Each structure stands twice: as C-alpha cells, then as structure tokens.
Amino acid sequence: MAAPYEGKVVVVTGASQGIGRALVLELAAQRPRLVLAARDEQALAAVAAAATARGATTLVVPTDVTSETSCRALVERTVERFSRLDVLVNNAGVGMLARFDAVTDLRPYEQLMRVNYLGSVYPTYHALPHLKATRGQIVAISSLAGLNGVPLRTAYAATKHAQIGFFDSLRIELRGTGVDVTVVCPYFVQSEIRRRSAGPDGRTVGASPVHEGEVMTAEECARRTVRAMARRERLHVMTVKGKLGRWAKLLAPGLVDRMAEAAVRKGK
C-alpha cells in the first residue's frame, strides 16, 4: 500500500485531542516524522507515545497558535530537528455556541478569530519558505460553517469563512511554486470542541448540543482527511449533504438556511 507521507515532516497544530489527535495517529502508520503542536504538553506527550508505537518519529512542541512568536518557534524547532518541512496541517480551533442577540460578552469573538484564523495564518507564514523548498503542502481543517452560515455559530462561522478565504487566496498566489493547499470541511464530528465552546456570557458551556454518538467519529474524519491530503485535493467536503448544500445555495439559498437551522436543532 502506498504511503505518501513516509519519511515526510508533518506539523499538526491542535494535536492534543479531537481531530488533531486522530490525524496524528492515522498518519503515524505511514512512518512520517510528526511534529505535534498544542498548548497541553502532557496531552501531546501521550499522543506522541501512541504515534511512536505505530511507527512515527515524533517531536512535541508546546505551541500557542495565537502567538506569532510561538508559531515561529514551532517552525524553527521543526527545521532544527528534521532539516526540512513537508506538510503543515492547520487544525487548532475553538468554538462558540450562542445566539448573537443573547451575547453579553464579545471577547470570545476576538479569541476565536485569534485561534481559528490567525492561528492558521501565523504558522503558515513562518512555514511557507520551507514548504516552497520541499514543494510541500498546506492543509486547513475548516468546517462546513466556513461555506454556509450556521445559527448559534456566528463567531465560529465567521472565523472559518475567513480561514477559507485566506487559503483560497493563498492557493492562487502559490501557483507554480509546487506548494498545494488543501481545505477540508467536515460536518459534525465527535469532538471536545463543543463542550469547550464559549456560551453567550463567555463561559464554557460544558455540554454538547450535538448527539455525539450519532455523528462522524474523529477517527473516520481523520481517515477521510488523510485520503484527501494524499490526493492533494483543493477542497474536500466530507458529506453528501454538504456537497449538495453548495449547489443548493446557488439555486435555493433559503432552503440551505432551513437545512442549517434544522441540523442545529436536531444536533446531527
């Protein structure tokens, strides 16, 4: 079986849990050199141990993606250890669950933009010269909320729209350099992100409104993502509903609004 990432140096942000953790473990079987980035060093160490057991070489770099200095250090540590960088996976993200007219604290809007948008811009900026040298790949783990509006997700959807806009623009700029940009848009995925999301008052909600047992697992999301990465796809929308929604938005945008509202109401 082909292993396109064997020996490749792959940086994954948000690698301590959820989709990021699952991506690290899915990639590990191909025996890459994996750099795991997130704030929780202890959690990263546990994921690194599991990835090493599957065949990967690992490096843990505690990183705050909202800090340009921290992101620069992440890239520098990577190149210092492995002398190259082949793939950057921008996965780190946080959420918010609230009707806008119920919000009493706007600080989460700034925090989500720092994590979900600038937390992709900063590492990409510092990684880009090295990725050009290897004709590498940039991967952005975005969301269907980056393609369509979603009720109760005004903060989250805005950051994901910004993220997709950034990478769509960058893709055009990088034509001819050999660097490919892949944007991945999952639907609901089993993850801690909703439990850790901010509510209208800025406090963590602590519970997920989604029927977690009835939506895609992080492991399945990771498998589909790695396949899309290997094909160097431009945009990978994971579900049939999501793909249909893109076309329906052109012909019947009101229908897509109702579909989004119903999905949030049902929690799946």
C-alpha positions in Angstrom: 0.0 0.0 0.0 1.3 3.4 -0.9 2.5 5.6 2.0 2.8 9.1 0.6 3.8 10.6 3.9 6.5 8.1 4.8 9.6 10.0 6.0 7.8 13.3 5.4 8.0 16.0 8.1 4.4 16.9 9.1 3.4 19.5 11.6 -0.1 19.2 13.1 -1.5 22.0 15.3 -4.2 21.3 17.8 -2.7 17.8 18.0 -3.5 17.0 21.7 -7.2 16.0 21.2 -10.1 15.5 18.8 -9.5 15.6 15.1 -5.9 16.6 15.6 -5.1 13.6 17.7 -6.9 11.3 15.3 -4.9 12.8 12.4 -1.6 12.2 14.1 -2.5 8.6 14.8 -3.8 8.0 11.3 -0.7 9.4 9.7 1.6 7.6 12.1 1.2 4.2 10.4 2.9 5.7 7.3 6.0 6.2 9.4 6.4 10.0 8.9 8.2 12.4 11.2 5.4 14.1 13.1 5.6 17.4 15.0 2.8 17.7 17.5 1.8 21.3 18.5 -0.7 22.4 21.1 -0.7 24.1 24.5 -1.1 21.0 26.6 2.4 19.4 26.7 1.3 16.4 28.9 -1.5 15.6 26.5 0.8 16.0 23.5 3.3 13.6 25.1 0.6 10.9 25.4 -0.4 11.3 21.7 3.3 11.3 20.7 3.8 8.0 22.6 0.9 6.4 20.8 2.1 7.7 17.4 5.6 6.4 18.1 4.2 3.0 18.9 2.6 3.0 15.4 5.8 3.7 13.7 6.2 7.5 13.5 9.1 9.6 14.7 7.7 12.4 16.9 8.6 15.8 18.2 6.4 17.6 20.8 6.5 21.4 20.6 4.1 23.1 23.1 2.6 25.9 21.0 0.1 28.7 21.4 -1.1 29.4 17.9 -2.5 32.8 18.9 1.2 33.9 19.3 3.2 34.6 16.2 6.4 34.2 18.3 5.2 30.7 19.4 4.4 29.7 15.8 7.8 30.9 14.6 9.4 28.8 17.3 7.4 25.8 16.2 8.7 26.0 12.7 12.3 26.7 13.9 12.2 23.7 16.2 10.9 21.5 13.4 13.6 22.6 10.9 16.3 22.4 13.6 15.3 18.8 14.4 14.5 17.5 10.9 16.2 19.9 8.5 13.0 20.3 6.4 9.2 20.7 6.5 6.9 19.0 4.0 3.4 19.4 5.4 1.7 21.9 7.7 -1.7 20.9 9.0 -3.6 23.8 10.5 -6.1 22.1 12.8 -6.2 24.1 16.0 -9.6 25.5 16.7 -12.2 26.6 19.3 -15.9 27.2 19.2 -18.8 29.3 20.5 -22.5 28.5 20.9 -24.8 31.4 21.2 -27.5 33.5 19.5 -25.9 36.8 18.7 -28.8 38.7 20.3 -28.2 36.8 23.5 -24.4 37.5 23.8 -23.3 39.5 26.8 -19.6 39.2 26.3 -17.9 39.8 23.0 -14.4 38.7 24.0 -14.9 35.2 22.6 -15.4 36.7 19.1 -11.8 38.1 19.4 -10.5 34.8 20.8 -12.0 32.7 18.1 -10.5 34.9 15.4 -7.1 34.7 17.1 -7.2 30.9 17.3 -9.2 29.8 14.2 -8.0 32.4 11.7 -4.7 33.9 12.9 -3.8 30.5 14.4 -3.6 29.4 10.8 -2.0 32.5 9.3 0.9 32.6 11.8 2.3 29.1 11.3 1.6 29.2 7.6 3.6 32.5 7.3 6.7 31.0 9.0 6.4 27.6 7.4 6.0 28.9 3.8 9.7 29.3 2.8 10.4 25.8 4.0 7.4 24.4 2.2 8.4 26.1 -1.0 11.8 24.4 -0.7 10.2 21.0 -0.5 7.3 21.7 -2.8 5.2 20.7 0.1 1.6 21.0 1.2 -0.6 23.2 3.4 -3.8 21.7 4.9 -6.5 23.6 6.6 -9.1 21.8 8.8 -12.0 24.1 8.3 -15.8 23.4 8.5 -19.0 23.4 6.5 -19.6 26.5 8.7 -16.9 28.2 6.6 -19.0 27.7 3.4 -22.5 28.4 4.8 -23.9 30.4 7.7 -25.0 28.4 10.7 -27.3 29.6 13.5 -25.7 29.8 17.0 -22.3 29.8 15.3 -21.9 33.4 14.2 -18.4 33.7 15.8 -17.3 30.3 14.6 -18.7 30.6 11.1 -17.1 34.0 10.6 -13.6 32.7 11.5 -14.0 29.7 9.3 -15.1 31.9 6.4 -12.0 34.0 7.0 -9.8 30.9 7.1 -11.2 29.5 3.8 -10.9 33.0 2.2 -7.3 33.2 3.2 -6.3 29.8 1.9 -8.3 30.2 -1.3 -6.4 33.4 -2.0 -3.0 31.9 -0.9 -3.6 28.9 -3.3 -3.7 31.3 -6.2 -0.6 33.1 -5.1 1.3 29.8 -4.8 0.6 28.6 -8.4 3.8 27.5 -9.9 5.7 27.0 -6.6 4.8 23.4 -6.2 3.1 24.0 -2.9 -0.5 22.7 -2.8 -3.3 23.9 -0.5 -6.0 21.5 0.7 -9.0 22.8 2.6 -11.1 20.2 4.5 -14.6 20.9 5.5 -16.1 18.3 7.9 -19.7 18.2 9.1 -20.4 17.4 12.8 -17.6 15.3 14.2 -17.3 13.8 17.7 -15.0 16.2 19.5 -14.5 18.2 22.7 -14.8 21.5 20.8 -18.5 21.9 21.5 -18.2 21.1 25.2 -15.3 23.6 25.5 -17.1 26.2 23.4 -17.9 29.6 24.9 -21.5 30.5 25.6 -23.3 33.9 25.4 -21.6 35.1 28.6 -18.2 33.9 27.6 -18.1 30.9 30.0 -17.5 27.4 28.7 -20.8 25.7 28.0 -19.6 22.3 29.4 -22.1 20.3 27.4 -22.5 19.5 23.7 -25.9 20.2 22.0 -25.0 17.6 19.4 -25.9 13.9 19.6 -22.2 13.0 19.7 -22.8 9.3 19.4 -24.7 9.8 16.1 -22.2 11.9 14.2 -18.9 11.1 12.5 -16.0 9.9 14.7 -12.8 11.8 14.8 -11.1 8.7 13.5 -13.3 8.5 10.4 -12.8 12.2 9.8 -9.0 11.6 10.0 -9.1 8.8 7.5 -11.0 10.9 5.0 -8.7 13.8 5.6 -5.6 11.8 5.0 -7.0 10.4 1.8 -7.8 14.0 0.6 -4.3 15.1 1.6 -2.7 12.3 -0.3 -4.7 13.3 -3.5 -3.8 16.9 -2.8 -7.4 17.9 -3.3 -8.3 21.6 -3.4 -11.4 21.3 -1.3 -12.8 18.2 0.5 -16.4 18.4 1.7 -17.0 15.3 3.7 -20.7 14.6 3.5 -23.2 14.3 0.7 -25.4 16.8 2.5 -22.5 19.3 2.5 -21.8 18.8 -1.2 -25.5 19.2 -2.1 -25.7 22.3 0.0 -23.0 24.0 -2.0 -25.1 23.7 -5.2 -28.4 24.3 -3.5 -27.0 27.6 -2.1 -26.8 28.9 -5.7 -30.3 27.8 -6.6 -32.3 27.9 -3.4 -30.3 29.7 -0.6 -33.4 29.9 1.6 -33.5 26.1 1.6 -29.9 25.9 2.7 -30.7 28.3 5.6 -33.5 26.0 6.7 -31.3 22.9 6.4 -28.7 24.5 8.6 -31.3 25.5 11.1 -32.8 22.0 11.2 -29.3 20.4 11.6 -28.5 22.6 14.6 -31.9 22.0 16.1 -31.6 18.2 15.7 -28.0 18.1 16.8 -26.8 15.9 14.0 
